[in-house]
Structures are given as C-alpha cells and as structure tokens.
C-alpha cells in the first residue's frame, strides 16, 4: 500500500541509486557548462537532464 508520508516532493522517494544519478548529472553539467564548444555545453546539459529524469521517474 502506498503511504503518502513516505513519498518525498513530487511523489518520489529517492533511493541511493537515484541520488547517485543526480550527483553524477550535476558533475556532468558543472564540467561541461563552461566549455567553449556549444555542442559540449548543451550536449552535457541535455544528457544530464534526460538521465536525471529517467533515473527518478522511469524506475529502472
């Protein structure tokens, strides 16, 4: 049975795997955001956003 008290914001309760995904995505954004090439800058941001979204809501 689903308990509302155990769910975090937006209805998710992050596991350690999900927190690792979020931290690695933050590191990716931090290292690529100041890149001189736009492909690296925006590519890193898009990959991090997709990875975080899938890691939190897809349940893999």
C-alpha positions in Angstrom: 0.0 0.0 0.0 1.3 3.4 -0.9 1.9 5.8 2.0 1.9 9.5 1.4 4.2 10.0 4.4 7.0 8.1 2.8 6.9 10.0 -0.5 9.1 13.0 -1.0 8.4 16.1 -3.1 6.6 15.4 -6.4 5.6 12.0 -5.2 9.1 10.4 -5.3 11.2 8.9 -2.5 14.7 8.8 -3.9 16.9 5.7 -3.4 20.7 5.7 -3.2 20.9 4.8 -6.9 18.8 7.7 -7.8 20.8 10.1 -5.7 24.0 8.8 -7.4 22.4 9.5 -10.8 21.5 13.1 -9.8 25.0 13.7 -8.4 26.7 12.4 -11.5 24.4 14.6 -13.7 25.3 17.6 -11.6 29.0 16.8 -12.1 28.5 16.5 -15.9 26.7 19.9 -16.0 29.4 21.5 -13.9 32.3 20.2 -16.1 30.7 20.9 -19.5 28.8 24.2 -18.9 31.8 26.4 -19.4 33.0 24.5 -22.4 33.9 26.8 -25.4 32.2 24.5 -27.9 28.4 24.8 -27.8 28.0 21.1 -28.6 29.7 20.1 -25.4 27.9 22.7 -23.4 24.4 21.9 -24.5 25.0 18.2 -25.1 26.1 17.8 -21.4 23.1 19.7 -20.2 20.7 17.6 -22.3 22.3 14.3 -21.3 22.2 15.3 -17.7 18.5 16.4 -17.8 17.4 13.2 -19.6 19.4 10.9 -17.3 18.1 12.6 -14.2 14.5 12.5 -15.4 14.7 8.9 -16.4 16.6 7.9 -13.2 13.9 9.5 -11.0 10.7 8.6 -12.8 11.3 5.6 -15.0 12.1 3.2 -12.2 14.9 1.3 -13.9 
